[in-house]
């Protein structure tokens, strides 16, 4: 028997839906928007006009072609262009090649090797709970952040380490909140006394239906239900936290579970066609069981966060708000590409803050799954982020099948029975309509 979800928070949706619709109004009209064709003409003379997803593909291509000269890239949403940093040195041809590919070129001082080296120094000398760092290609520096718990000797050590990296290598900022995982309340998936959010439905390597959520949720409980104190619907197969990521694969106990690849926005669903790498500067949307739908911008990649429970690396840093209960929820683009799973951060959807996400592409590759709910469509060929599911993998484009975003009042059934999926109560997603979902400046950590 397939699990079907019946929304349980219609009242909450009615009360908070107006706020959530602020982000939905941004997302829905553009969900099927196509590239405007700005790439024609002389590519060497003028940068191409690109959608964020296409910019990510071009960035990956140029990173391979330019080698050591490539110093990161970001998406200029206003101009719809990919900006590529290069350390040209004596080889002026690297600039020519990048321009011919359609990118806007900016010559910078710090190479990726130097920036990664600086991050390693921070790891060895300043792994202090309440700190984080990520490479910011827009400044060509490492963005280092300390939460409100980093004071006294800890602050002095962090500040000294940053200064020791040399002038122009890093910036140090203070956050009003505290870094934590967002585990707690929400109308999503329940296990071990905690509540999290389902991220994306997937097909496991053996062809069985499953879903992705946060690793700190997966290590906290082996079994997950779609209702508090309800019967389990899924069992954790793999979970990573802390360490090289924050993700878990949960397989549905009923092998006949329907697990479509879609995100429930409340009164409509957004099809998830595949997985993609995040691009700094692109607009992204998040669904979570506590706050519903929110949007914002990608601020940094390959972020390291030092939670109280341990250090997690390889994350995406954003200004999208999130709160306890949103952990594991889906991060995606208006074009229907799966980007990340909510990990943690600082703050809430009122005060603002920093929020971190596990890249979906990395999680898929690590667990051997693919976006798509049809067990018969081969599960491993798209893991790793190559736009998995873009071909309707599994036939049902799994991924985020949870009534994301306000499953409340949405009237949308949640295949797989999972209430999870960030999407519950999209209505209470405060601060969503401002286009940046700035989130959580107060108390943060894994969201859960």
N, C-alpha and C positions, 0 to 999 in steps of 0.2 A: 504494500500500500504506500502511496506517495504521501509525504507530509505536505499539508497545505497550511499556510499561515493566514489567520484571520486577524486583521488589525485590532488592537485592544486599546488604542489611545485616541479615539476619535475626539473626545472632549479636549484633550491637550492640543490636537491639531487645530481645532476650531479656534482655540484661544491664541495659539502661537503661529498659526499658519501664515499670517500676513508677513511676519518677519522672515520666515523661511522662503516665502515666495520672492523675496528680494533677490536672493541668489538664484532661485529657479528662473526668474525673469531674465537674468543674464545668460543662463545656460541654455534654456530651451530654444529660443529663437535662433540660436547659432549651432544647435546640435548637429545639423547636417550641412553646415556652411562649408563651402569648398574654397580651394585656393583661388585667388582672384586673377591669376594669370600674370602676375607681375614679374614672372621669371623670364618672359620673352625679351628679345632684344639683345643688346651687347652686355653680357654678364660681367665682363671685365670692367665696363664703364659704370655700371650701376648695380647695386645689390638687388637680389631677387626679393620679391614679396612672398612671404611664406607663412603657412599655418605653423603653430608651435610644434605639432607632431612632425611636420616635414623638416623643420629647423633642427629637431633632435636627430633625425636621420642624417642630415647634411653635416652636423657637428661630428657625428661618429665617423663619417666618411673622411672628413678633413683631418680628424685626429690621427687616423691611420696614414694619410698621405703626407702630412707635414712632419710627422715624427717628433723629434725633440723641439722643433720650432713651435709646435702647438702649445699654447699656454692657457687653455680653457676657452669657453665660449658662453654666451648668454643670449637670450631672446629679447629683442626690443619690441615689446607688445604694441607700443604706439605706432612705430614705423613698420611693424610686421617683418622685421629683418633679423637675421642671425649675425651677431657680432662675434668675430673670432679674434682672440688675442694671439699675437705671434711674437716670438723673440727671433727676429730675422738674422741678426749677426751679419756674416759676410755673404749670406745667400739671399739675394733679393728676389730670387725666383719663387721663394715660398709665398711671398706676398702676391705675386702675379698669379700663382696657381690658386690661392684661396679666393682671389677676386674673380677669377674665371669660373669658379664653382658657384659664384653667386652670393658670397658672404661679404659683409662689411668688415674691413680689417682695421685692427688697432694694434700698434706696436707697443709692447710693454717691457718692463724690466725683469720681472720675476718669472722664471720658467716653472713648469709643473714639477720638475725634479726638485727645485729649490723649495717650492711650496709644500710638497709632500715631505721633504726633509724637515721643514719647520714643524709640520704636524707630528712627525715622529719624535722630535725634541719635546714637544708639549706632552706627548704620551709618556715619555720616560721621566720627565721632570715635574710635570704638573697634572698628573691624574688625580684630581681632587674631586670628591663628590660635590655636585652642584656646578660643574663647569662643562663647557662644550666648545668645540671648534669645528669650523667648516671652511673650505676654500670658497672665496667669493670672487668669481671672475670679473664682476663689474668693477671692483676696486683693485683686482690683481693682488689681493692680500688674503691672509687667513683671518677670518672673523672669530674672535675668542669672546665667549660670554661667560659671566659668572653670576650665579643667582644670589639671593639674599643671604644664604647661609655661608657664603665665602667671605670671611672677615678676618681681621687680625693677621696672624702668621700665615694663614692659608692665602689670603689676598696678597700679601707681600711676596710669597713664593711665586704665585701666578704672575704677578706684575713683573717681577724680576726675570722670569722665564721669557715672557713676551718681549721685554726690552732686550734680552740677550739674543733674540733672533735677528736683531739689526733693524735699522731704520727702514721703513717702507715694506716690511715683511708681514706685519700683523696689526690689527686694531683690537683693543680691549674694551668691552662694554659690560655694563652692569644691568641685570634684570631684577625687577621688583619682586618677582615670584620665586618659587623653588622648583627645581627640576624633579619631576616624578612621573611614574607611569600612570596612565589614566584608567586605572582599574576601579570600578565602582558602579554606581547606579546606571540604569538604562533599561530599555524595554527590548532586550536583544537576546543574547545567549547567556545562559546562567550555568555556573559550575563552581563547586567548592565555596559557595557563599559569595561569590563575586559575579559581577555582570560585565560583559564585554559586548563587542559588536562584530557581526560577521562581515568579513571584507569582500571576498569574491568567491563565487562558486567555481570549482575547477574539476578536472578529471585527474584522478591519481594515476600513478604509473601503471597500476594493474588494471586500469579501466573503470574503477569504481568511482561513484560521485563523492565529492568532498568539498571542503571550503577552506580558505585561508583566513587566519585571524592573527592577532598579535602573539608573539612567543611568550610574553610574560603572562598571558592568559592561559596558554597551553601548558606551561609548567606549573600553573597553580591548580589545575584540575584536569583529571583524565577524561571525564565525561562532561558533555554539555547538553543543555536542554533549551527548548524554545520558550519555556515559561518557568518562572521562579518555582522551585520545588516540584517541577514537572518531570515527566519521564525523559531520560536521555534520548537524544536523537543522533548524537555523534560522539566518536571516540578519538582522542588525540593519537595521531600516528607518528608525528615528528614535531619537535619544538626546539627552538633555539632562543635562549635568553639567560643571562647576558652573554656578551661575546660578539661574534661576527654577524650580528643581526638580531632582529626581534620579530620572529614569525613562527607560525605553527600551521601544520596541516591536520585538519580534522576530517575523518571519513564518516559519512553517514552510515548509521547502523542498518538502515533499510536500503538495500542495493537498488531498489526501484525508485528511490527518491528522485523527483524532478528537480533539476538544478540549472535553471536558465541563466544565461550570461546577460544580466541586466541589473540596473540600479533603479529602485523605486523612488521617484521624486515626490511622491505624495498622491497626485492625481494622474500622473503619467510615469512611464518607465523610460529609461535611457538604455539602449542596447550597448553592451560592452563588446567591441569588435576585436580587441586584442590588448596586448600589454606594450608599454613603451617606457623608455628612459625619461626621467624628468629633465627639464631644461631650465636653468636659472632664468628668471624673468617671465616664465609662462604662467598664465592663469590656471588655477586648478580648483576643483570642488571636492568637498569632503562630506560624507554622510556618517552620522554617528548616532548611537542609541540614546544619548542624552540630549544633544543639541541639534540633531537633524542635519539640515543642509547649510553649509557655510562655504565661502570661497575666499581665495587670496592668491598669493604669489609664491613661487619657489624662490628662496633666498640663497641657498647654498647646497652643495653636493658633497658626498663622502664625509658627512658630519659624524663626529664622535661626541657622545653624551655620557657623562659620568653620573649615572643614577645612584641613589643610595644602595640599590641592589647589586650594582656593578656597572662596568663600562660596556657600552654598545657602540659599535662602529659601522660605517657604511650607510648612514641614514641620509634622508633628504630633509633639509631645514626649510620651513615656510613661516608665513605669518597668518596662516589659517587658524582660526580659533578652535579649541576643543576643550572638553571637560571630562571628569571621571565618568566612565561608562562608555566613552567613545572609542576606547582602545580596540584596535583591530579593524575599525571601520574603514571603508573604502575611500581612496583618494583617486580622482579621475579627471579627465579633461572633458570639455564640452563636445568634443568629437567622439566621445565614447571609448577612450583608451584608458586602461587601468594603469595607474601610476604607483600607488603606494598603499600601505596599511598603517593606520594610526598607531604610533608608539607612545609618545609622551611629550612633555614640555613644561612650560611654566604658564600659569595664569588660567583665564577662563574667557568666555565670550563677552564679558563686560569690560574687564580691565585691559585685555590685550596681553601679548606675550609671544614666546617662541614655541613652535610645535615641530616635532620630528616624526618622520614616516619611514617605514621599511620599504625599500624599492620592491615592487611586485616582480620585476624581471629576475632579480636575485633570488627571491623566495621560490619562484617557480623552478628555476634551475636547480636550487639546492634540494628541493623535495621531489624532483622528477615529475612534476605535474604540468598540466597545460590548461589554459583558459578554455572552457568548453565542458558541457555536462554530458555529452554523449560518450559513453564508455567505449564505443566502437571506433572512435576516430583517432586512435593512436595518441597516447598521452605524452610522449616525450619530445616530439619534434619541435615544439615551440617553447618549451621551457627556456628560460634564459632570456626571455624578453624580446624575442624577435617577433614582435607583433603577434604573439600567440593568439589564436582565436580569430584572427582577422579573417580567416576563411570559414568562420563559423565552426571552428574546431568542434568536433563532437557534435556538430549539428545544432547545438542549442546554445551556443555562446554563453557558457556559464560565466560566472564572474559576478560577484556582487549580487547574486540573485536575491539577496535579502531585501526585505522591504525597506530598503534604505531610504532614508530621508523621511521620516515621518511616516512610518508605516501606518501611522495613525490616521484615521480618517481617510486614508488613501484608498481604501476599498480595494487595494490590490492584494491578491493572494501571494503569499510568500512561499514559493515552491520550496520544498525541502523542509517545510515547517519551521524554518528558522526565523525567528523574529529578529534575529540578529541582523546584523547588517546594518549597521548604522543607519539607519534610516528611520528608525523609529522616531516618532515624535519630532519630525523635522520641524514642527511648529515651534518647539522651544529653542530653536537654534538662534539664540540672540546674537546680535551684531552681524548677522549674515548679510543683510542687504547693502552693506556699505561697499561691497565689491572687494574688500580685502580681508574680510573675516578675521581681522586682527584678533588674535586670541590670547587669552589667558595670561594676563600679566601676573596673576596672583597664584600662588600655590600650584606648582605643577609637578609633573613626574609622569610615569607611565600612566596612561589614562585608564585603561581598564574598564 
